[in-house]
């Protein structure tokens, strides 16, 4: 079975991602190479920490740079990833899992000027497939529990 490059990478190689920021940058780079009109992406993880509630990595397609934003437990609810993506252009987001604490993957696209979202239905379908493969990869890796596994990359930052 031939999978598109980003999906094949999620199945075969994403488990070797050394960190969430590297995972996000590599996935974004592969989606761009596959023709998706991306300006940026975010990955938000809830973390078991008494002070930090969530970590969000923000990837900029133009430069490839990734920065991190923290949401603190005692602070009001923050949507740093969504806010940052909205400033870039129309957004698409999906939770990678069923719980409210599951990772959130988001993308900002190039505004097509047609008054609708940046992502055509086929592009949105591709992004849904990516999120679905991220869920499956993380679920199977949790069973393996390896230090470099996607479960580590998508649920427990180093």
DSSP file (Angstrom, degrees, kcal/mol; ACC not computed):
  #  RESIDUE AA STRUCTURE BP1 BP2  ACC     N-H-->O    O-->H-N    N-H-->O    O-->H-N    TCO  KAPPA ALPHA  PHI   PSI    X-CA   Y-CA   Z-CA
    1    1 A X              0   0    0      0, 0.0     2,-0.6     0, 0.0     0, 0.0   0.000 360.0 360.0 360.0 124.2    0.0    0.0    0.0
    2    2 A X        -     0   0    0      6,-0.0     2,-0.3     0, 0.0     3,-0.0  -0.781 360.0-168.8 -89.9 121.0    1.4    3.3   -1.1
    3    3 A X        -     0   0    0     -2,-0.6     5,-0.0     1,-0.1     0, 0.0  -0.782  32.6 -95.4-103.8 150.5    0.8    6.1    1.5
    4    4 A X    >>  -     0   0    0     -2,-0.3     4,-2.6     1,-0.1     3,-0.6  -0.309  47.1-102.9 -57.3 151.6    1.4    9.8    0.9
    5    5 A X  H 3> S+     0   0    0      1,-0.2     4,-2.4     2,-0.2     5,-0.2   0.853 118.8  50.7 -50.3 -47.9    4.9   10.8    2.2
    6    6 A X  H 3> S+     0   0    0     24,-0.2     4,-2.0     1,-0.2    -1,-0.2   0.898 113.6  45.8 -61.9 -37.1    3.7   12.5    5.4
    7    7 A X  H <> S+     0   0    0     -3,-0.6     4,-2.1     2,-0.2    -2,-0.2   0.908 111.3  51.4 -71.4 -41.0    1.6    9.5    6.4
    8    8 A X  H  X S+     0   0    0     -4,-2.6     4,-3.0     1,-0.2     5,-0.3   0.904 110.1  51.0 -60.7 -40.1    4.4    7.0    5.5
    9    9 A X  H  X>S+     0   0    0     -4,-2.4     4,-2.6    -5,-0.3     5,-2.4   0.916 108.1  51.7 -63.1 -43.0    6.8    9.1    7.7
   10   10 A X  H  <5S+     0   0    0     -4,-2.0     5,-0.2     3,-0.2    -1,-0.2   0.892 116.6  40.5 -60.4 -38.9    4.3    9.0   10.6
   11   11 A X  H  <5S+     0   0    0     -4,-2.1    -2,-0.2    -5,-0.1    -1,-0.2   0.926 128.8  26.4 -74.1 -45.8    4.1    5.2   10.3
   12   12 A X  H  <5S+     0   0    0     -4,-3.0    -3,-0.2    -5,-0.2    -2,-0.2   0.810 134.4  11.3 -93.8 -32.6    7.8    4.5    9.7
   13   13 A X  T ><5S+     0   0    0     -4,-2.6     3,-2.3    -5,-0.3    -3,-0.2   0.641  93.6  88.8-127.6 -19.8    9.9    7.2   11.2
   14   14 A X  G > <S+     0   0    0     -5,-2.4     3,-2.1     1,-0.3    -4,-0.1   0.783  80.6  70.8 -59.9 -26.4    8.0    9.6   13.5
   15   15 A X  G 3  S+     0   0    0      1,-0.3    -1,-0.3    -5,-0.2   137,-0.1   0.715  91.8  58.9 -62.1 -19.8    8.7    7.4   16.4
   16   16 A X  G <  S+     0   0    0     -3,-2.3    -1,-0.3   133,-0.1    -2,-0.2   0.352  73.9 131.7 -90.5   6.0   12.4    8.4   16.3
   17   17 A X    <   -     0   0    0     -3,-2.1   136,-0.1   131,-0.3     3,-0.1  -0.404  49.8-151.9 -60.6 126.0   11.5   12.1   16.7
   18   18 A X  S    S-     0   0    0     -2,-0.2     2,-0.3     1,-0.1    -1,-0.2   0.695  71.1  -0.3 -75.8 -17.1   13.8   13.4   19.5
   19   19 A X  S  > S-     0   0    0      1,-0.1     4,-2.4   129,-0.1     5,-0.1  -0.986  72.0-104.6-163.2 161.2   11.3   16.1   20.7
   20   20 A X  H  > S+     0   0    0     -2,-0.3     4,-2.7     1,-0.2     5,-0.2   0.887 119.1  53.4 -60.9 -38.8    7.9   17.6   20.1
   21   21 A X  H  > S+     0   0    0      2,-0.2     4,-2.2     1,-0.2    -1,-0.2   0.895 110.5  46.3 -65.4 -38.4    9.4   20.6   18.4
   22   22 A X  H  > S+     0   0    0      2,-0.2     4,-2.6     1,-0.2     5,-0.2   0.915 111.8  52.3 -67.6 -41.9   11.4   18.5   15.9
   23   23 A X  H  X S+     0   0    0     -4,-2.4     4,-2.6     2,-0.2     5,-0.2   0.940 111.6  46.1 -56.9 -49.8    8.3   16.3   15.3
   24   24 A X  H  X S+     0   0    0     -4,-2.7     4,-2.7     1,-0.2     5,-0.2   0.923 113.9  47.6 -62.2 -46.2    6.2   19.4   14.5
   25   25 A X  H  X S+     0   0    0     -4,-2.2     4,-2.4     2,-0.2    -1,-0.2   0.908 114.5  46.2 -63.2 -42.3    8.8   21.0   12.2
   26   26 A X  H  X S+     0   0    0     -4,-2.6     4,-2.2     2,-0.2    -2,-0.2   0.909 113.6  48.0 -68.8 -42.0    9.4   17.8   10.3
   27   27 A X  H  X S+     0   0    0     -4,-2.6     4,-2.4    -5,-0.2    -2,-0.2   0.933 113.3  48.4 -63.8 -45.0    5.7   17.0    9.9
   28   28 A X  H  X S+     0   0    0     -4,-2.7     4,-2.5    -5,-0.2    -2,-0.2   0.913 110.7  51.0 -60.2 -43.3    5.1   20.6    8.7
   29   29 A X  H  X S+     0   0    0     -4,-2.4     4,-2.3     1,-0.2    -1,-0.2   0.909 111.5  47.8 -60.6 -42.4    8.0   20.4    6.3
   30   30 A X  H  X S+     0   0    0     -4,-2.2     4,-1.3     2,-0.2   -24,-0.2   0.870 110.7  50.8 -68.6 -37.2    6.7   17.1    4.8
   31   31 A X  H  <>S+     0   0    0     -4,-2.4     5,-2.3     2,-0.2    -2,-0.2   0.901 110.6  49.8 -67.1 -39.8    3.1   18.5    4.5
   32   32 A X  H ><5S+     0   0    0     -4,-2.5     3,-2.0     1,-0.2    -2,-0.2   0.939 109.8  50.4 -60.2 -47.1    4.5   21.6    2.6
   33   33 A X  H 3<5S+     0   0    0     -4,-2.3    -1,-0.2     1,-0.3    -2,-0.2   0.783 105.2  58.5 -62.2 -26.7    6.5   19.3    0.3
   34   34 A X  T 3<5S-     0   0    0     -4,-1.3    -1,-0.3    -5,-0.2    -2,-0.2   0.408 127.0 -99.8 -84.5   1.8    3.3   17.4   -0.3
   35   35 A X  T < 5S+     0   0    0     -3,-2.0     2,-0.3     1,-0.3    -3,-0.2   0.523  70.5 147.0  98.1   6.5    1.6   20.6   -1.6
   36   36 A X      < -     0   0    0     -5,-2.3     2,-1.9     1,-0.1    -1,-0.3  -0.602  52.8-124.8 -77.2 136.8   -0.4   21.8    1.4
   37   37 A X        +     0   0    0     -2,-0.3    73,-1.7    81,-0.1     2,-0.3  -0.505  49.1 165.0 -82.2  75.1   -0.6   25.6    1.6
   38   38 A X  E     +A  109   0A   0     -2,-1.9    71,-0.3    71,-0.2     3,-0.1  -0.711  32.2 174.7-100.1 142.6    0.7   26.1    5.1
   39   39 A X  E    S-     0   0A   0     69,-3.2    22,-2.1     1,-0.4    23,-0.6   0.601  73.6 -23.8-107.1 -25.9    2.0   29.2    6.9
   40   40 A X  E     -AB 108  60A   0     68,-1.3    68,-2.6    20,-0.3    -1,-0.4  -0.985  53.5-146.7-173.2 171.3    2.5   27.6   10.3
   41   41 A X  E     -AB 107  59A   0     18,-2.1    18,-3.4    -2,-0.3     2,-0.3  -0.979   6.0-153.7-149.6 159.8    1.5   24.8   12.7
   42   42 A X  E     -AB 106  58A   0     64,-2.6    64,-2.4    -2,-0.3     2,-0.4  -0.977   5.1-165.3-136.2 151.2    1.1   24.2   16.4
   43   43 A X  E     -AB 105  57A   0     14,-1.8    14,-2.7    -2,-0.3     2,-0.5  -0.979  13.6-169.0-133.1 121.1    1.3   21.2   18.7
   44   44 A X  E     -AB 104  56A   0     60,-2.6    60,-2.2    -2,-0.4     2,-0.4  -0.950   4.4-175.9-117.1 129.0   -0.2   21.6   22.2
   45   45 A X  E     - B   0  55A   0     10,-3.0    10,-2.7    -2,-0.5     2,-0.3  -0.973  22.8-134.2-124.0 135.7    0.4   19.1   24.9
   46   46 A X  E     - B   0  54A   0     55,-0.7     2,-0.4    -2,-0.4     8,-0.3  -0.672  29.9-157.0 -78.0 142.1   -1.0   19.0   28.5
   47   47 A X        -     0   0    0      6,-2.2     2,-1.8    -2,-0.3   109,-0.1  -0.961  23.1-122.2-127.7 143.1    1.8   18.2   30.9
   48   48 A X        +     0   0    0     -2,-0.4     2,-0.3     2,-0.0     5,-0.1  -0.587  66.7 127.1 -81.3  83.8    1.7   16.7   34.4
   49   49 A X        -     0   0    0     -2,-1.8    -2,-0.1     3,-0.5    24,-0.1  -0.996  63.3-132.7-141.6 141.3    3.4   19.6   36.1
   50   50 A X  S    S+     0   0    0     -2,-0.3     3,-0.1     1,-0.1    -1,-0.1   0.737 106.3  23.7 -69.8 -20.8    2.4   21.6   39.2
   51   51 A X  S    S+     0   0    0      1,-0.2    22,-3.2    22,-0.1     2,-0.5   0.780 115.7  59.8-111.4 -42.0    3.1   25.0   37.5
   52   52 A X  E     + C   0  72A   0     20,-0.3    -3,-0.5     1,-0.2    20,-0.3  -0.817  51.7 177.9 -97.3 123.2    2.9   24.4   33.7
   53   53 A X  E     +     0   0A   0     18,-2.8    -6,-2.2    -2,-0.5     2,-0.3   0.856  67.5   7.8 -89.5 -41.0   -0.4   23.2   32.4
   54   54 A X  E     -BC  46  71A   0     17,-1.7    17,-2.7    -8,-0.3     2,-0.4  -0.989  55.4-151.7-144.2 149.8    0.3   23.1   28.7
   55   55 A X  E     -BC  45  70A   0    -10,-2.7   -10,-3.0    -2,-0.3     2,-0.4  -0.986  15.8-168.0-119.0 133.6    3.2   23.5   26.3
   56   56 A X  E     -BC  44  69A   0     13,-2.9    13,-3.2    -2,-0.4     2,-0.5  -0.987   7.0-156.6-124.9 129.0    2.6   24.7   22.8
   57   57 A X  E     -BC  43  68A   0    -14,-2.7   -14,-1.8    -2,-0.4     2,-0.5  -0.890   8.5-157.1-103.7 135.2    5.1   24.6   20.0
   58   58 A X  E     -BC  42  67A   0      9,-3.0     9,-2.1    -2,-0.5     2,-0.5  -0.956   5.4-164.2-117.7 119.5    4.6   27.1   17.2
   59   59 A X  E     -BC  41  66A   0    -18,-3.4   -18,-2.1    -2,-0.5     2,-0.6  -0.896   6.4-154.0-108.7 130.1    6.2   26.3   13.7
   60   60 A X  E  >  -B   40   0A   0      5,-2.5     4,-3.0    -2,-0.5     3,-0.5  -0.910   3.3-156.6-104.8 118.0    6.6   29.0   11.1
   61   61 A X  T  4 S+     0   0    0    -22,-2.1   -21,-0.1    -2,-0.6    -1,-0.1   0.872  88.9  60.1 -61.8 -39.1    6.7   27.5    7.5
   62   62 A X  T  4 S+     0   0    0    -23,-0.6    -1,-0.2     1,-0.2   -22,-0.1   0.860 124.9  15.8 -59.4 -38.8    8.6   30.5    6.1
   63   63 A X  T  4 S-     0   0    0     -3,-0.5    -2,-0.2     2,-0.2    -1,-0.2   0.628  91.8-128.5-111.0 -19.1   11.6   30.1    8.3
   64   64 A X     <  +     0   0    0     -4,-3.0    -3,-0.2     1,-0.3     2,-0.1   0.454  59.4 146.9  80.2  -0.4   11.2   26.6    9.7
   65   65 A X        -     0   0    0     -5,-0.3    -5,-2.5    -6,-0.1     2,-0.4  -0.400  34.1-158.5 -73.0 145.8   11.7   28.0   13.2
   66   66 A X  E     -C   59   0A   0     -7,-0.2     2,-0.3    -3,-0.1    -7,-0.2  -0.994  11.1-179.7-124.2 129.6    9.9   26.5   16.2
   67   67 A X  E     -C   58   0A   0     -9,-2.1    -9,-3.0    -2,-0.4     2,-0.4  -0.835  19.5-129.0-121.5 165.0    9.2   28.5   19.4
   68   68 A X  E     -C   57   0A   0     -2,-0.3     2,-0.4   -11,-0.2   -11,-0.2  -0.929  14.1-167.2-120.3 140.1    7.5   27.4   22.6
   69   69 A X  E     -C   56   0A   0    -13,-3.2   -13,-2.9    -2,-0.4     2,-0.4  -0.967  12.8-149.2-120.4 140.8    4.7   29.0   24.6
   70   70 A X  E     -C   55   0A   0     -2,-0.4     2,-0.5   -15,-0.2   -15,-0.2  -0.873   3.9-155.4-111.1 142.4    3.8   27.9   28.1
   71   71 A X  E     -C   54   0A   0    -17,-2.7   -18,-2.8    -2,-0.4   -17,-1.7  -0.979  21.0-139.5-113.5 126.2    0.4   28.0   29.8
   72   72 A X  E >   -C   52   0A   0     -2,-0.5     3,-1.1   -20,-0.3   -20,-0.3  -0.615  11.0-128.5 -92.2 145.7    0.5   28.1   33.5
   73   73 A X  T 3  S+     0   0    0    -22,-3.2   -21,-0.1    -2,-0.3    -1,-0.1   0.849 107.9  45.6 -59.7 -39.5   -1.8   26.2   35.8
   74   74 A X  T 3  S+     0   0    0    -23,-0.4    -1,-0.3     2,-0.0     2,-0.1   0.560  98.7  90.0 -83.9  -7.9   -2.8   29.2   37.9
   75   75 A X  S <  S-     0   0    0     -3,-1.1     3,-0.1     1,-0.1    -4,-0.0  -0.449  90.7 -87.6 -86.8 160.2   -3.4   31.5   34.9
   76   76 A X        -     0   0    0      1,-0.2    -4,-0.2    -2,-0.1    -1,-0.1  -0.266  66.0 -72.8 -59.3 154.3   -6.7   31.9   33.0
   77   77 A X        -     0   0    0     -3,-0.1     2,-0.4     1,-0.1    -1,-0.2  -0.226  57.1-157.2 -50.6 132.2   -7.2   29.4   30.1
   78   78 A X        -     0   0    0     -3,-0.1     3,-0.2    -6,-0.1    -1,-0.1  -0.930  23.5-168.1-119.3 140.6   -4.9   30.3   27.2
   79   79 A X     >  +     0   0    0     -2,-0.4     4,-3.0     1,-0.1     5,-0.3  -0.442  29.4 153.6-117.4  54.7   -5.3   29.4   23.6
   80   80 A X  H  > S+     0   0    0      1,-0.2     4,-2.4     2,-0.2     5,-0.2   0.880  71.8  48.2 -55.4 -44.1   -1.8   30.4   22.5
   81   81 A X  H  > S+     0   0    0      2,-0.2     4,-2.6     1,-0.2    -1,-0.2   0.945 114.4  44.3 -64.0 -48.8   -1.6   28.1   19.6
   82   82 A X  H  > S+     0   0    0      2,-0.2     4,-2.7     1,-0.2    -2,-0.2   0.920 114.3  50.2 -61.9 -45.2   -5.0   29.1   18.2
   83   83 A X  H  X S+     0   0    0     -4,-3.0     4,-1.5     1,-0.2    -1,-0.2   0.920 112.7  46.6 -60.4 -44.6   -4.3   32.8   18.7
   84   84 A X  H  X S+     0   0    0     -4,-2.4     4,-0.7    -5,-0.3    -2,-0.2   0.920 113.8  47.8 -65.0 -44.4   -0.9   32.5   17.0
   85   85 A X  H >X S+     0   0    0     -4,-2.6     4,-2.0     1,-0.2     3,-1.2   0.914 107.7  55.6 -62.8 -43.1   -2.4   30.5   14.0
   86   86 A X  H 3< S+     0   0    0     -4,-2.7    -1,-0.2     1,-0.3    -2,-0.2   0.844 102.0  57.5 -60.1 -34.3   -5.3   32.9   13.6
   87   87 A X  H 3< S+     0   0    0     -4,-1.5    -1,-0.3    -5,-0.2    -2,-0.2   0.764 109.1  47.1 -67.0 -23.7   -2.8   35.8   13.2
   88   88 A X  H << S-     0   0    0     -3,-1.2     2,-0.3    -4,-0.7    23,-0.3   0.870 124.3 -74.7 -84.3 -39.7   -1.3   33.9   10.3
   89   89 A X  S  < S-     0   0    0     -4,-2.0    -1,-0.3    21,-0.1    21,-0.1  -0.978  77.9 -16.3 167.1-171.2   -4.4   33.0    8.4
   90   90 A X        -     0   0    0     19,-0.3    19,-2.8    -2,-0.3     2,-0.3  -0.261  69.4-142.5 -57.9 145.4   -7.4   30.6    8.3
   91   91 A X  E     -D  108   0A   0     17,-0.2     2,-0.4    28,-0.0    17,-0.2  -0.754  22.1-165.7-119.1 159.7   -6.9   27.7   10.7
   92   92 A X  E     +D  107   0A   0     15,-2.3    15,-2.9    -2,-0.3     2,-0.3  -0.987  19.8 176.0-136.2 130.1   -7.6   24.0   10.9
   93   93 A X  E     +D  106   0A   0     -2,-0.4     2,-0.3    13,-0.2    13,-0.2  -0.971   8.7 177.5-135.4 150.7   -7.2   22.1   14.3
   94   94 A X  E     -D  105   0A   0     11,-2.5    11,-2.7    -2,-0.3     2,-0.3  -0.964  28.8-123.1-152.4 138.8   -7.9   18.6   15.5
   95   95 A X  E     -D  104   0A   0     -2,-0.3     2,-1.2     9,-0.2     9,-0.3  -0.613  19.7-138.6 -77.1 137.1   -7.4   16.9   18.9
   96   96 A X  E    S+D  103   0A   0      7,-3.8     7,-0.6    -2,-0.3     2,-0.2  -0.650  79.1  10.7 -97.5  75.2   -5.2   13.8   18.7
   97   97 A X  S    S-     0   0    0     -2,-1.2    -2,-0.1     5,-0.2     5,-0.0  -0.795  88.0 -89.4 139.8 177.6   -7.2   11.7   21.0
   98   98 A X  S    S+     0   0    0     -2,-0.2     2,-0.1     3,-0.0    -1,-0.1   0.724  90.9  82.1 -97.1 -24.3  -10.6   11.6   22.7
   99   99 A X  S >  S-     0   0    0      1,-0.1     3,-1.7    -3,-0.1    -3,-0.1  -0.423  82.9-119.0 -84.9 158.7   -9.9   13.4   26.0
  100  100 A X  T 3  S+     0   0    0      1,-0.3    -1,-0.1    -2,-0.1    -3,-0.0   0.719 116.5  56.5 -64.8 -20.4   -9.8   17.1   26.6
  101  101 A X  T 3  S+     0   0    0    -56,-0.0   -55,-0.7    -6,-0.0    -1,-0.3   0.399  82.5 116.0 -91.2   2.1   -6.1   16.7   27.7
  102  102 A X  S <  S-     0   0    0     -3,-1.7    -5,-0.2     1,-0.1    53,-0.1  -0.329  80.2 -85.7 -67.5 153.7   -5.2   15.0   24.4
  103  103 A X  E     - D   0  96A   0     -7,-0.6    -7,-3.8    51,-0.2     2,-0.5  -0.218  40.0-141.3 -57.0 149.9   -2.6   16.8   22.2
  104  104 A X  E     -AD  44  95A   0    -60,-2.2   -60,-2.6    -9,-0.3     2,-0.5  -0.974  11.5-163.9-118.2 128.3   -4.0   19.4   19.8
  105  105 A X  E     +AD  43  94A   0    -11,-2.7   -11,-2.5    -2,-0.5     2,-0.3  -0.947  15.1 176.8-111.8 129.6   -2.5   19.7   16.3
  106  106 A X  E     -AD  42  93A   0    -64,-2.4   -64,-2.6    -2,-0.5     2,-0.3  -0.958  12.6-167.0-136.5 153.4   -3.3   22.9   14.3
  107  107 A X  E     -AD  41  92A   0    -15,-2.9   -15,-2.3    -2,-0.3     2,-0.4  -0.993  11.1-149.2-138.5 143.6   -2.3   24.5   11.0
  108  108 A X  E     -AD  40  91A   0    -68,-2.6   -69,-3.2    -2,-0.3   -68,-1.3  -0.945  22.6-161.0-109.9 135.9   -2.7   27.9    9.4
  109  109 A X  E     -A   38   0A   0    -19,-2.8     2,-0.4    -2,-0.4   -19,-0.3  -0.622  29.3 -86.4-112.2 172.0   -3.1   28.1    5.7
  110  110 A X        -     0   0    0    -73,-1.7     2,-0.3    -2,-0.2   -21,-0.1  -0.643  49.0-114.8 -76.7 126.3   -2.7   30.7    3.0
  111  111 A X        -     0   0    0     -2,-0.4     6,-0.1   -23,-0.3     7,-0.1  -0.467  20.8-157.5 -65.3 124.9   -5.9   32.8    2.7
  112  112 A X        -     0   0    0      4,-0.4    -1,-0.2    -2,-0.3     5,-0.1   0.460  29.0-127.6 -86.3  -0.1   -7.3   32.1   -0.7
  113  113 A X  S    S+     0   0    0      3,-0.2    -2,-0.1     1,-0.1     4,-0.1   0.530  80.7 111.8  71.3   5.2   -9.3   35.3   -0.7
  114  114 A X  S    S-     0   0    0      2,-0.2    -1,-0.1     3,-0.1     3,-0.1   0.331  92.5-108.1 -94.3   7.8  -12.5   33.6   -1.6
  115  115 A X  S    S+     0   0    0      1,-0.3     2,-0.2     0, 0.0     3,-0.1   0.626  90.5  89.7  78.5  11.6  -14.1   34.3    1.8
  116  116 A X  S    S-     0   0    0      1,-0.2    -4,-0.4   -26,-0.0    -1,-0.3  -0.746  88.7 -60.0-128.2-179.7  -13.8   30.7    3.0
  117  117 A X        -     0   0    0     -2,-0.2    -1,-0.2     2,-0.1    -3,-0.1  -0.082  45.7-116.5 -59.1 160.9  -11.2   28.7    4.9
  118  118 A X  S    S+     0   0    0     -9,-0.1     2,-0.6    -7,-0.1    -8,-0.2   0.736  93.8  78.4 -71.0 -22.4   -7.8   28.3    3.4
  119  119 A X  S    S-     0   0    0    -28,-0.1    -2,-0.1   -10,-0.1    -1,-0.1  -0.793  72.6-143.2-101.3 121.8   -8.1   24.6    3.1
  120  120 A X     >  -     0   0    0     -2,-0.6     4,-2.7     1,-0.1     3,-0.4  -0.300  38.9 -97.9 -65.8 161.2  -10.1   23.0    0.2
  121  121 A X  H  > S+     0   0    0      1,-0.2     4,-2.3     2,-0.2     5,-0.1   0.873 126.0  50.8 -53.3 -40.3  -12.1   19.9    1.2
  122  122 A X  H  > S+     0   0    0      2,-0.2     4,-1.8     1,-0.2    -1,-0.2   0.883 111.3  48.3 -66.5 -37.0   -9.4   17.6   -0.1
  123  123 A X  H  > S+     0   0    0     -3,-0.4     4,-2.2     2,-0.2    -2,-0.2   0.913 110.8  50.1 -68.7 -42.2   -6.7   19.4    1.9
  124  124 A X  H  X S+     0   0    0     -4,-2.7     4,-2.3     1,-0.2    -2,-0.2   0.892 108.9  53.4 -62.0 -38.9   -8.8   19.3    5.0
  125  125 A X  H  X S+     0   0    0     -4,-2.3     4,-2.2    -5,-0.3    -1,-0.2   0.903 107.4  51.1 -61.5 -40.6   -9.3   15.6    4.4
  126  126 A X  H  X S+     0   0    0     -4,-1.8     4,-2.1     1,-0.2    -2,-0.2   0.903 110.0  49.0 -64.1 -40.2   -5.5   15.2    4.2
  127  127 A X  H  X S+     0   0    0     -4,-2.2     4,-2.3     2,-0.2    -1,-0.2   0.878 109.3  52.3 -67.6 -36.8   -5.0   17.0    7.5
  128  128 A X  H  X S+     0   0    0     -4,-2.3     4,-2.5     2,-0.2    -2,-0.2   0.900 108.6  51.4 -63.0 -40.1   -7.7   14.8    9.1
  129  129 A X  H  X S+     0   0    0     -4,-2.2     4,-2.7     2,-0.2    -2,-0.2   0.907 107.8  52.1 -62.6 -41.6   -5.8   11.8    7.9
  130  130 A X  H  X S+     0   0    0     -4,-2.1     4,-2.4     2,-0.2    -2,-0.2   0.940 111.1  46.8 -59.5 -47.2   -2.6   13.1    9.4
  131  131 A X  H  X S+     0   0    0     -4,-2.3     4,-2.4     1,-0.2    -2,-0.2   0.901 111.8  51.6 -62.0 -40.2   -4.3   13.6   12.8
  132  132 A X  H  X S+     0   0    0     -4,-2.5     4,-2.3     1,-0.2    -2,-0.2   0.915 111.3  46.7 -63.0 -42.4   -5.8   10.1   12.5
  133  133 A X  H  X S+     0   0    0     -4,-2.7     4,-2.7     2,-0.2    -1,-0.2   0.855 109.3  54.8 -69.0 -34.3   -2.3    8.6   11.8
  134  134 A X  H  X S+     0   0    0     -4,-2.4     4,-2.6    -5,-0.2     5,-0.2   0.925 109.4  48.2 -61.8 -43.4   -0.8   10.7   14.7
  135  135 A X  H  X S+     0   0    0     -4,-2.4     4,-2.6     2,-0.2    -2,-0.2   0.942 114.1  45.2 -60.7 -48.1   -3.5    9.1   17.0
  136  136 A X  H  X S+     0   0    0     -4,-2.3     4,-2.5     2,-0.2     5,-0.2   0.898 113.7  49.5 -64.8 -41.1   -2.8    5.6   15.7
  137  137 A X  H  X S+     0   0    0     -4,-2.7     4,-2.1     2,-0.2    14,-0.3   0.928 113.4  45.8 -64.1 -45.6    1.0    6.1   16.0
  138  138 A X  H  X S+     0   0    0     -4,-2.6     4,-1.9    -5,-0.2    -2,-0.2   0.901 112.7  51.3 -64.7 -40.4    0.8    7.4   19.5
  139  139 A X  H  X S+     0   0    0     -4,-2.6     4,-1.0    -5,-0.2    -2,-0.2   0.932 113.0  43.9 -63.2 -46.3   -1.6    4.6   20.6
  140  140 A X  H  X S+     0   0    0     -4,-2.5     4,-1.1     1,-0.2    -1,-0.2   0.850 112.4  53.4 -69.3 -32.2    0.7    1.9   19.2
  141  141 A X  H  X S+     0   0    0     -4,-2.1     4,-3.9    -5,-0.2     5,-0.4   0.827  97.9  64.1 -71.9 -30.7    3.8    3.5   20.7
  142  142 A X  H  < S+     0   0    0     -4,-1.9    -1,-0.2     1,-0.2    -2,-0.2   0.883 102.3  50.9 -59.0 -36.1    2.2    3.7   24.2
  143  143 A X  H  < S+     0   0    0     -4,-1.0    -1,-0.2    -3,-0.2    -2,-0.2   0.887 114.7  41.8 -66.8 -37.9    2.2   -0.1   24.1
  144  144 A X  H  < S-     0   0    0     -4,-1.1    -2,-0.2     2,-0.1    -1,-0.2   0.875  88.8-163.0 -76.2 -38.4    5.9   -0.2   23.1
  145  145 A X     <  +     0   0    0     -4,-3.9    -3,-0.1     1,-0.2    -4,-0.1   0.672  22.0 167.4  67.6  18.9    6.8    2.6   25.6
  146  146 A X    >   -     0   0    0     -5,-0.4     3,-1.4     1,-0.1     6,-0.3  -0.299  45.1-121.7 -66.8 151.1   10.1    3.4   23.9
  147  147 A X  T 3  S+     0   0    0      1,-0.3    -1,-0.1     5,-0.1    -2,-0.0   0.830 113.3  41.5 -63.6 -33.5   11.9    6.6   24.9
  148  148 A X  T 3  S+     0   0    0      4,-0.1  -131,-0.3     3,-0.0    -1,-0.3   0.247  91.2 125.1 -96.8  13.8   11.9    7.9   21.3
  149  149 A X  S X> S-     0   0    0     -3,-1.4     4,-2.2  -133,-0.1     3,-0.7  -0.271  75.6-113.9 -73.5 157.1    8.4    6.7   20.6
  150  150 A X  H 3> S+     0   0    0      1,-0.2     4,-3.6     2,-0.2     5,-0.2   0.807 116.7  65.9 -59.4 -28.0    5.7    9.0   19.3
  151  151 A X  H 3>>S+     0   0    0    -14,-0.3     4,-1.2     2,-0.2     5,-0.6   0.921 106.3  41.9 -59.8 -40.6    3.9    8.5   22.6
  152  152 A X  H <>5S+     0   0    0     -3,-0.7     4,-1.6    -6,-0.3     3,-0.3   0.933 117.0  47.9 -67.5 -45.6    6.8   10.3   24.2
  153  153 A X  H  <5S+     0   0    0     -4,-2.2    -2,-0.2     1,-0.2    -1,-0.2   0.847 121.0  36.0 -64.8 -33.9    6.9   12.9   21.4
  154  154 A X  H  <5S+     0   0    0     -4,-3.6   -51,-0.2    -5,-0.2    -1,-0.2   0.487 132.4  20.0-102.0  -3.5    3.1   13.5   21.5
  155  155 A X  H  <5S+     0   0    0     -4,-1.2     2,-0.4    -3,-0.3    -3,-0.2   0.621 120.6  39.9-137.4 -21.9    2.4   13.2   25.2
  156  156 A X  S  <<S-     0   0    0     -4,-1.6    -1,-0.2    -5,-0.6    -2,-0.1  -0.774  71.3-148.8-134.7  91.7    5.4   13.6   27.4
  157  157 A X              0   0    0     -2,-0.4    -4,-0.1     1,-0.2  -138,-0.1  -0.230 360.0 360.0 -58.4 146.7    7.8   16.4   26.4
  158  158 A X              0   0    0   -140,-0.1    -1,-0.2    -5,-0.1    -5,-0.1   0.467 360.0 360.0 -71.7 360.0   11.5   15.7   27.3
